[in-house]
Structure formats: C-alpha cells, structure tokens
Amino acid sequence: MRNLLGSFQKRWYSWRADPTKAKEEFSGKYWREEDEGVRSIPCRQCPKFDADREVCTVPFGTTLRKCIVASIESHFHSCKDLQVLEIGFGHFWLPRNLILRSGGTWTGIEPRQKTKAELGKGGHGQAGDIPFEDNTFDVIYGIQSLEHWAQGYKTVAKGYTYEDYLREVHRVLKPGGKVYFDVPIHDHGHEMFIMGDFDRIRGLFNPEGWTDVLLEKWREDHEPLPVQRPRPRKVKEWKSEIRSYAPEDVEKIRTAGIAYIMTITARKRT
C-alpha cells in the first residue's frame, strides 16, 4: 500500500509541475560555496525545507529522491526554446514536464525502447551511441544514470568507457551547451561515486572540451533532518564494484559515510 501511495504521489506531483513556481522558489541563494567549483546545499537552506515543522516538503520518495526532486526543480524551470535530451528516461515525468511547460523541446533516448529516436519524442538509444547529428542539443541530462554508464557490476552497454560516453555527449551538444547529471554518493554505481572521489568525478570532464564544471552536494549537510548512511543492501554490491581503493578507506565510508546526492553541471567549450 505504501508503494502504491508513493507512486501516486510521484505521478501527481509530476503532473502538477509548475516551472513558474519552481523559478520563484529557487530564485534566492540556497547554497553555500565551498572549494572552487563545489557548492553545498544544506537542508536548512533548501527551499523545500519547512523550518517550522523541520521537514522536507517533497511529499514522496526516499531521503535522497527528495533531493533529486529539489535539484531538478532548481535546474529545469527555464527551458524556453531549448532542445533538451534526456539520456535514460523512464516513468519520472517531472523534468520533462518542467522542460515542456517552460517552452522547451524534450527528446529522450533509452536502451530498452524499441521505437526509433526522433526529436521531440522518446526512442531507442544510449549514451555511447546517440542517434542524432553533431551540435543538436542545448541541454543534455541524466537522472540517476551517469553512475551506471561504465559501472563494472551492472551496466546496460558493455565496452564503453566514461571517456567514450562523454565524447559522444560532447559531440551532440551545441557549443556553449550544458550537461546536468545527478548521482548518489556513498550509495551505489561506479566506484568513484561510491567513494565520493571528487577529483576523479571532475576529471571526467576534460578541460579541453568542457568548462564551468560545478559539483553540488545536496543533503551532505543534513541537519536538522536525520543522517542517511550507506544502505546495507547497496553495500553488498560494493565488493563487486570497488577495485581501486584501499579496504580501510571503503570501510570508513561504510561505517561513517553520509549518503547524499551530487549534481554535476558543465558547459561545452565554444
């Protein structure tokens, strides 16, 4: 029953998506600057936080899913006249509704789709082989997908590296165009995301082709909301995924790490 209620709430929330409201809600400064190219969004400063009740007002989803909703609303409320590609789309309509209702054109590719990909529709494709011409899109994004692209334990397309994937993304993105990805840290996916390896994550974006790389940490500073530790069922996958880090470092993340959402944005050099 709880899953059915959550599914209904997610669909209802996405159906009611209002880009004007989202733009107003996220118009102020809700982040804290940390290192160069790194921001933290503490729960206390997030527009979705109700300070009187000390709760997150996103009405559905897990702890981290609520952060994804907030991040999507902060990034996709103003897409007028933009061609936007989603890589790995599913049944979560919030971002595409914000894109469409703010005047943009949404296109999606998904490996499990059978229909041919066309501009303005969803169809077959994957990040290593995007079926569109060079310099087609103003924005390319992925919701909880980047962490799986070159994952060793579970991945849809074998044989591609992150360099291959991002070269292909770079190809179909217009000069000056933007990418957006959100990924879980200290939870699952490729080992660099499990370990929260900022240098390695930032290194995915070769400075010869990319600029303005920004990492945002949503909910690492969780007070006054409860801390989210690595989930035991996800930790079970770590042995199959982690190859490059010392066991003592992995154990430190397992026992004391804080799970949170990272968003990654960057622009294609002009």
Residue pairs with C-beta under 8 A, 6 or more apart in sequence:
6 60
6 61
9 59
9 60
10 60
10 61
10 92
11 93
13 58
13 59
13 60
13 69
13 94
14 92
14 93
14 94
14 97
15 93
15 97
17 73
17 93
17 94
17 97
17 98
17 101
18 101
19 76
19 77
19 78
19 79
19 98
19 101
19 102
20 77
22 73
22 74
22 76
22 77
22 98
23 77
23 78
25 47
25 48
25 73
26 47
26 73
26 74
26 77
28 47
30 41
30 45
30 46
30 47
30 74
31 39
31 40
31 41
31 45
31 216
32 39
32 40
32 41
32 42
32 45
32 221
33 39
34 40
34 217
37 202
37 213
37 214
37 215
38 198
38 214
38 215
38 216
38 217
39 214
39 215
39 216
39 217
40 216
40 217
40 220
40 221
41 70
41 216
41 217
41 218
41 219
41 221
42 221
42 222
42 223
43 49
43 56
43 219
43 221
43 222
43 223
43 224
43 225
44 51
44 221
44 223
44 224
46 56
46 70
46 218
47 70
47 74
48 56
48 57
48 58
48 66
48 69
48 70
49 55
49 56
49 57
49 225
50 56
50 57
54 224
54 225
55 225
56 66
56 225
58 65
58 66
58 69
58 70
60 66
61 68
61 69
63 219
63 225
63 226
63 228
63 259
64 184
64 187
64 219
64 228
64 259
64 260
64 261
67 218
67 219
67 260
67 261
68 143
68 144
68 182
68 218
68 261
69 94
70 218
71 182
71 216
71 218
71 261
71 263
72 94
72 95
72 98
72 143
72 182
73 94
73 98
75 180
75 263
75 265
76 95
76 98
76 99
76 102
76 141
76 180
77 98
77 102
78 102
79 98
79 99
79 102
79 103
79 104
79 139
80 102
80 103
80 104
81 103
81 104
82 99
82 103
82 104
82 105
82 138
82 139
83 104
83 105
83 107
83 119
83 136
83 137
83 138
83 139
83 174
84 99
84 104
84 105
84 106
84 107
84 137
84 138
84 139
84 140
84 141
85 107
85 108
85 109
85 130
85 132
85 136
85 137
85 139
85 140
85 141
85 172
86 95
86 96
86 106
86 107
86 108
86 109
86 140
86 141
86 142
86 143
87 108
87 109
87 125
87 126
87 127
87 130
87 140
87 141
87 142
87 145
87 169
88 109
88 110
88 111
88 126
88 127
88 142
88 143
88 145
89 96
89 108
89 109
89 110
89 122
90 110
92 143
95 141
95 143
96 106
96 108
99 105
99 106
100 106
104 139
105 119
105 120
106 120
107 117
107 118
107 119
107 120
107 121
107 122
107 132
107 137
108 117
108 121
108 122
108 123
109 117
109 122
109 123
109 124
109 125
109 126
109 130
109 131
110 122
110 123
110 124
110 125
110 126
111 124
111 125
111 126
111 156
111 157
113 122
113 123
113 124
113 125
114 124
115 121
115 122
115 123
115 124
116 123
116 124
116 131
117 123
117 124
117 125
117 131
117 132
119 132
119 136
123 131
124 131
125 131
126 156
126 157
127 142
127 145
127 149
127 157
127 160
127 165
127 168
127 169
128 149
128 157
128 159
128 160
128 164
128 165
128 168
129 157
129 168
130 168
130 169
130 171
130 172
132 172
133 172
134 171
134 172
135 172
135 173
135 174
135 175
136 172
136 173
136 174
137 172
137 173
137 174
137 177
138 173
138 174
138 177
138 178
139 177
139 178
139 179
139 180
140 169
140 172
140 173
140 177
140 178
140 179
140 180
141 179
141 180
141 181
142 180
142 181
142 182
143 182
144 182
144 183
144 184
145 181
146 181
146 182
146 183
146 189
146 264
147 183
147 184
147 188
147 189
147 190
147 193
148 154
148 155
148 156
148 189
148 190
149 155
149 157
149 160
149 162
149 165
149 190
150 160
150 161
150 162
150 165
150 190
151 189
151 190
151 241
152 190
152 191
152 240
152 241
152 243
153 237
153 240
153 241
154 237
162 190
162 204
163 204
166 204
166 205
166 206
169 179
170 209
170 210
170 268
173 179
173 268
174 268
175 268
175 269
175 270
176 267
176 268
176 270
177 267
177 268
178 265
178 266
178 267
178 268
179 264
179 265
179 266
179 267
179 268
180 263
180 264
180 265
181 263
181 264
181 265
182 261
182 262
182 263
182 264
183 189
183 193
183 261
183 262
183 263
183 264
184 193
184 259
184 260
184 261
184 262
185 193
185 194
185 196
185 217
185 220
185 259
185 260
185 261
185 262
186 194
186 195
186 196
186 230
186 253
186 257
186 258
186 259
186 260
187 193
187 194
187 230
187 231
187 234
187 259
188 194
188 234
188 237
189 241
190 241
191 197
191 241
191 242
191 243
191 244
191 245
192 200
192 201
193 201
193 262
194 238
194 241
194 242
194 253
195 242
195 245
195 249
195 250
195 253
196 253
196 257
196 262
198 215
201 215
201 262
201 264
202 213
202 215
205 213
205 266
208 269
209 268
209 269
210 266
210 267
210 268
210 269
211 266
211 267
211 268
211 269
212 265
212 266
212 267
213 264
213 265
213 266
214 264
214 265
214 266
215 262
215 263
215 264
216 262
216 263
216 264
216 265
217 260
217 261
217 262
218 260
218 261
218 262
218 263
219 225
219 228
219 260
219 261
220 258
220 260
222 228
222 258
222 260
227 258
228 258
228 259
228 260
229 257
229 258
229 259
230 253
230 254
230 257
230 259
231 259
235 254
238 250
238 254
242 250
